[in-house]
Amino acid sequence: MRFEIVTLFPGFFSGPLDFGVLRRAQAMGLAAVKLHDLRRYTGDRRGTVDDRPYGGGEGMVLKPEPMFDAVAALGVSAREERVERRETVVLLSAQGSPFTQAVAHELAELERVVLLCGRYEGVDERVNDLVCDRELSIGDYVLSGGEIAAAVIVDAVVRLLPGSLGNADSSRFESFGVREVEMGGGGGPRATHGAGGLLDYPHYTRPAEFRGVGVPEVLMGGDHHAVRTWRRRKAIEKTLRNRPDLLAGAVLTEEERAILDELRREMARANPVP
């Protein structure tokens, strides 16, 4: 899989791309990341990439010509051919639609992803209109530029590529994952399963006791069904506490909805409204 990142600051990526999963995936030939300096695609000696906004206002806006020429130089297919050729062009900006785990899975199915990093007050909208297939944001906040967002997207997508992680199930049974229930080798249910749109359950490792706090006994008893039940309840509880908005789209059984109602009652009792 190839990532092409168009940016004013190629040096920014010398750190995020050089460690952990991203480094291993590149070394194994599973992914390749190429950086392209936007100033190389300007038409003047000063390498001008921005100008004042029409209509007035603060700040500067990235000009359309360098972005357009950069994408053209990369040999990106015409828009109507990109689906068939499994490639896409993405503009990173605070005005984009949310980048989610579902979007990461979509991008992981492609062979080439071009990421355009915005800067200053933004990018001339004609870049979005004429060049890009989608506009993405990694959160409801404003960054100084799209470089951090590009690094986040590359990391989230690369770890979904087969072979990039030490254990293939690591990217399946985690927060925001698709609901899966599989059978273990002995015919019993696995002790883990996809989050079904929820946050992941709490994790514990050795030692069994740390500073007076022990690991929940259910995790050490060897009863896989009990472990799965506990983990599912804790995933619902953590989601209710930290991201209640996710519950609207979560895949819950009737039993799990009863658990959710019980947890809501417990939370209401613990935090009574004056």
Sequence and secondary structure as in RCSB ss.txt:
>XXXX:A:sequence
MRFEIVTLFPGFFSGPLDFGVLRRAQAMGLAAVKLHDLRRYTGDRRGTVDDRPYGGGEGMVLKPEPMFDAVAALG
VSAREERVERRETVVLLSAQGSPFTQAVAHELAELERVVLLCGRYEGVDERVNDLVCDRELSIGDYVLSGGEIAA
AVIVDAVVRLLPGSLGNADSSRFESFGVREVEMGGGGGPRATHGAGGLLDYPHYTRPAEFRGVGVPEVLMGGDHH
AVRTWRRRKAIEKTLRNRPDLLAGAVLTEEERAILDELRREMARANPVP
>XXXX:A:secstr
 EEEEEES GGGGGTTTSSHHHHHHHHTTS EEEEEEGGGG SSTT   EE  TT  SS EE HHHHHHHHHHTT
   HHHHTTTTEEEEEEEEEEEE  HHHHHHHHT SEEEEEE BTT B HHHHHHT SEEEESSSS  SBSHHHH
HHHHHHHHTTSTTSSSSGGGGTSSTT      B TTSSB S    TTS       S SEETTEE  GGGGS  HH
HHHHHHHHHHHHHHHHH GGGGGG    HHHHHHHHHHHHHHHHHS   
